[in-house]
Amino acid sequence: MVEILQRKLQDVPILEVVNDDFRYQATPLVVFYHGWRSEKELVLTQARKLAQKNIRVVLPDAMNHGQRQQPISTLPSFTFWNSIQGNLAEFQLIIEFYRQRQLIKANQIGVGGYSMGGMTTGALLTQHPEIKAATIIMGTPNLNAYAQLVRESAAKHQLYLPTDMRLLTSWIDHYDLALHPETIAGRPLLFWHGTDDERIPYAQSRDFFDRIHPETYAEQVAFITGYQAKHLVKIPLMEKIANFFDYYLTE
């Protein structure tokens, strides 16, 4: 039976999803991030499928989401980037909570996410070698390309955006997987993206994969194309994600 535990790590509300037989035992740990304007509860189906593989799953609410809901800035993407930056800042807090309680088996740590959560995942890979496996689901690894797309869209629709927006979000350069692909460092990484995604361009993920896949550091990077699929995750994909983490973290 899978248990769902509510916790608060400092000011970060999380759900811990774990097989009740392993609640007090060390297991592989996966932190899984929700998408923009979503919340941790909406990722519970994915978390249950992972927990059935005897993996402990942590679902955080990003800043400005779920229990941390705040008004969204009228500046295009400003709150979006703030939310991702918050995820990055709080990742180590989550890991240390479970590490100090000796609940992470053999340092087997995975990270994944949908959409904004997938972008968070790619960013974390650039700075956290302790991550052993990751999934980027319908989220671009090319943060700067996406930021440029938003700026162009704002200009096209005559929406106010500060002229120094690029500078205001310059932290992105340090976390952009497209700028630092070598940080993948041979780790298993699974992409999934739909060709008809109406929110995040399929080409941003596919072009990145095509560029890096001949490299040694990308030997364990895989890409699944969702043909004619939009910005939506269905049950068969959730099962693939669970099987991926099961294979790389528990065997």
C-alpha positions as CSV (number, residue, x, y, z in Angstrom):
1,M,0.0,0.0,0.0
2,V,1.3,3.5,-0.9
3,E,1.2,6.2,1.8
4,I,1.0,9.9,1.1
5,L,2.6,12.0,3.9
6,Q,2.3,15.8,4.1
7,R,5.4,17.6,5.3
8,K,6.8,21.1,5.5
9,L,10.6,21.6,5.1
10,Q,11.1,25.1,6.4
11,D,8.6,26.9,4.1
12,V,8.5,24.2,1.4
13,P,5.3,22.1,1.4
14,I,5.9,18.6,0.1
15,L,4.1,15.3,-0.3
16,E,6.2,12.2,0.4
17,V,4.8,9.2,-1.4
18,V,6.2,5.8,-0.3
19,N,5.3,2.2,0.0
20,D,4.2,1.8,3.6
21,D,6.6,-1.2,4.0
22,F,9.5,1.1,3.3
23,R,8.4,4.2,5.2
24,Y,11.2,3.9,7.8
25,Q,13.7,2.2,5.5
26,A,16.3,3.7,3.2
27,T,15.0,3.6,-0.5
28,P,16.1,5.3,-3.7
29,L,14.7,8.9,-3.7
30,V,13.1,10.8,-6.6
31,V,12.2,14.4,-6.4
32,F,9.5,15.1,-9.0
33,Y,8.5,18.7,-10.0
34,H,5.1,19.9,-11.3
35,G,4.5,22.3,-14.1
36,W,3.6,26.0,-14.4
37,R,0.3,26.9,-12.7
38,S,0.0,23.4,-11.4
39,E,0.7,21.9,-8.0
40,K,2.2,18.9,-6.3
41,E,-1.2,17.1,-5.9
42,L,-1.5,16.9,-9.7
43,V,1.6,14.8,-9.9
44,L,0.3,12.2,-7.5
45,T,-0.5,9.6,-10.2
46,Q,3.1,9.6,-11.4
47,A,4.3,9.5,-7.8
48,R,2.2,6.4,-7.0
49,K,3.6,4.6,-10.0
50,L,7.1,5.3,-8.8
51,A,6.3,4.4,-5.2
52,Q,5.0,1.0,-6.4
53,K,8.6,0.4,-7.5
54,N,9.8,0.9,-3.9
55,I,11.0,4.4,-4.6
56,R,10.4,7.2,-2.1
57,V,9.0,10.2,-4.1
58,V,9.0,13.8,-2.9
59,L,6.6,16.3,-4.6
60,P,7.3,19.9,-3.7
61,D,5.1,22.9,-4.3
62,A,7.2,25.4,-6.3
63,M,7.2,29.0,-5.1
64,N,4.0,30.8,-6.3
65,H,2.2,27.5,-6.6
66,G,-0.2,25.2,-4.6
67,Q,0.0,26.1,-0.9
68,R,2.4,28.9,-1.8
69,Q,0.1,30.5,-4.3
70,Q,0.8,34.2,-4.9
71,P,-0.4,36.7,-7.5
72,I,1.4,36.3,-10.8
73,S,3.4,39.2,-12.0
74,T,2.1,41.0,-15.1
75,L,5.7,41.0,-16.5
76,P,5.8,38.0,-18.9
77,S,7.6,35.0,-17.5
78,F,9.0,36.9,-14.4
79,T,7.1,34.7,-11.9
80,F,7.9,31.7,-14.1
81,W,11.6,32.1,-13.8
82,N,11.3,33.0,-10.1
83,S,9.5,29.7,-9.5
84,I,12.2,27.7,-11.3
85,Q,14.9,29.6,-9.3
86,G,13.1,28.7,-6.1
87,N,13.1,25.0,-7.0
88,L,16.8,25.2,-7.6
89,A,17.5,26.9,-4.3
90,E,15.4,24.4,-2.3
91,F,16.6,21.2,-3.9
92,Q,19.5,20.7,-1.5
93,L,17.2,21.4,1.5
94,I,15.0,18.4,0.4
95,I,17.9,16.1,-0.2
96,E,19.6,16.9,3.2
97,F,16.3,16.3,5.1
98,Y,16.2,12.7,3.9
99,R,20.0,12.2,3.9
100,Q,20.2,13.2,7.6
101,R,17.5,10.7,8.4
102,Q,19.4,8.0,6.5
103,L,16.5,7.4,4.2
104,I,18.3,7.5,0.9
105,K,19.6,4.0,-0.1
106,A,23.1,4.0,-1.5
107,N,22.8,7.7,-2.5
108,Q,20.5,6.8,-5.3
109,I,18.9,10.1,-6.1
110,G,16.7,10.8,-9.2
111,V,15.0,14.0,-10.4
112,G,12.2,14.5,-12.9
113,G,9.4,16.8,-13.8
114,Y,6.8,17.9,-16.3
115,S,7.1,21.1,-18.3
116,M,8.4,23.8,-15.9
117,G,9.4,20.8,-13.7
118,G,11.4,19.3,-16.6
119,M,13.2,22.6,-17.1
120,T,14.0,22.6,-13.4
121,T,15.4,19.1,-13.8
122,G,17.7,20.1,-16.6
123,A,18.9,23.1,-14.6
124,L,19.6,20.9,-11.6
125,L,21.8,18.5,-13.7
126,T,24.2,21.3,-14.4
127,Q,25.1,21.8,-10.7
128,H,24.3,18.6,-8.8
129,P,26.5,15.6,-9.7
130,E,24.8,13.6,-6.9
131,I,21.8,13.1,-9.2
132,K,22.1,9.6,-10.6
133,A,19.2,9.7,-13.2
134,A,16.7,12.2,-14.5
135,T,13.7,12.7,-16.8
136,I,12.8,15.9,-18.7
137,I,9.2,15.5,-19.8
138,M,7.9,18.2,-22.2
139,G,10.3,20.7,-20.8
140,T,13.1,22.4,-22.8
141,P,16.7,21.9,-21.8
142,N,17.5,25.1,-23.6
143,L,16.5,27.8,-21.1
144,N,17.9,30.7,-23.0
145,A,16.1,29.8,-26.2
146,Y,12.8,29.6,-24.3
147,A,13.5,32.9,-22.6
148,Q,14.2,34.5,-26.0
149,L,10.9,33.1,-27.3
150,V,9.0,34.7,-24.4
151,R,10.7,38.1,-25.0
152,E,9.9,38.0,-28.7
153,S,6.3,37.1,-27.9
154,A,6.0,39.9,-25.5
155,A,7.3,42.4,-28.1
156,K,5.0,41.0,-30.7
157,H,1.9,41.5,-28.5
158,Q,3.2,44.9,-27.2
159,L,3.5,43.7,-23.6
160,Y,5.8,45.6,-21.3
161,L,9.0,43.9,-20.5
162,P,12.1,45.7,-19.1
163,T,14.8,46.2,-21.6
164,D,17.3,44.5,-19.2
165,M,15.1,41.4,-18.7
166,R,18.0,39.3,-20.1
167,L,20.3,40.7,-17.4
168,L,17.7,40.3,-14.6
169,T,17.5,36.6,-15.4
170,S,21.2,36.1,-16.2
171,W,21.4,33.4,-13.5
172,I,19.9,31.2,-16.3
173,D,23.3,31.1,-18.0
174,H,24.8,29.0,-15.2
175,Y,21.9,26.5,-15.2
176,D,21.2,26.2,-18.9
177,L,21.8,22.6,-19.9
178,A,22.2,23.6,-23.5
179,L,25.2,25.7,-22.5
180,H,26.7,23.1,-20.3
181,P,25.7,19.7,-21.8
182,E,29.0,18.1,-20.6
183,T,27.5,18.2,-17.1
184,I,25.3,15.3,-18.0
185,A,28.5,13.3,-17.5
186,G,27.2,9.9,-18.7
187,R,24.2,9.9,-16.4
188,P,20.9,8.3,-17.6
189,L,18.6,11.0,-18.9
190,L,15.2,10.5,-20.5
191,F,13.5,13.1,-22.7
192,W,9.9,12.9,-23.8
193,H,8.3,15.6,-25.9
194,G,5.2,15.8,-28.1
195,T,5.6,17.0,-31.7
196,D,2.4,19.1,-31.4
197,D,3.3,20.7,-28.0
198,E,1.6,24.1,-28.1
199,R,3.5,25.5,-25.1
200,I,7.1,24.5,-25.3
201,P,8.5,23.8,-28.8
202,Y,9.3,20.2,-29.5
203,A,12.3,21.4,-31.6
204,Q,14.1,22.8,-28.6
205,S,14.4,19.4,-26.9
206,R,14.9,17.4,-30.1
207,D,17.6,19.7,-31.5
208,F,19.5,19.5,-28.2
209,F,19.3,15.7,-28.2
210,D,20.5,15.5,-31.9
211,R,23.4,17.8,-31.1
212,I,24.7,15.9,-28.1
213,H,23.9,12.3,-28.7
214,P,27.2,11.5,-30.5
215,E,29.1,12.7,-27.4
216,T,30.5,10.3,-24.8
217,Y,28.9,12.2,-22.0
218,A,25.5,11.6,-23.6
219,E,25.8,7.8,-24.0
220,Q,22.9,7.2,-21.7
221,V,20.6,10.0,-23.0
222,A,17.4,8.8,-24.7
223,F,14.6,10.6,-26.4
224,I,11.0,9.5,-26.9
225,T,8.9,11.4,-29.4
226,G,5.2,11.7,-28.8
227,Y,4.0,11.8,-32.4
228,Q,1.1,14.3,-32.7
229,A,1.1,14.6,-28.9
230,K,0.3,17.9,-27.2
231,H,1.4,19.3,-23.8
232,L,-0.1,16.5,-21.9
233,V,1.1,13.4,-20.0
234,K,-0.9,10.1,-20.3
235,I,-0.7,7.0,-18.2
236,P,1.5,4.9,-20.5
237,L,4.2,7.6,-20.4
238,M,3.9,7.7,-16.6
239,E,4.6,4.0,-16.5
240,K,7.7,4.4,-18.8
241,I,9.0,7.1,-16.4
242,A,8.5,4.7,-13.4
243,N,10.2,1.9,-15.3
244,F,13.1,4.2,-16.1
245,F,13.8,5.1,-12.5
246,D,13.2,1.6,-11.4
247,Y,15.9,0.3,-13.8
248,Y,18.5,2.9,-13.0
249,L,18.0,3.5,-9.3
250,T,16.8,0.1,-7.8
251,E,18.6,-2.6,-9.8
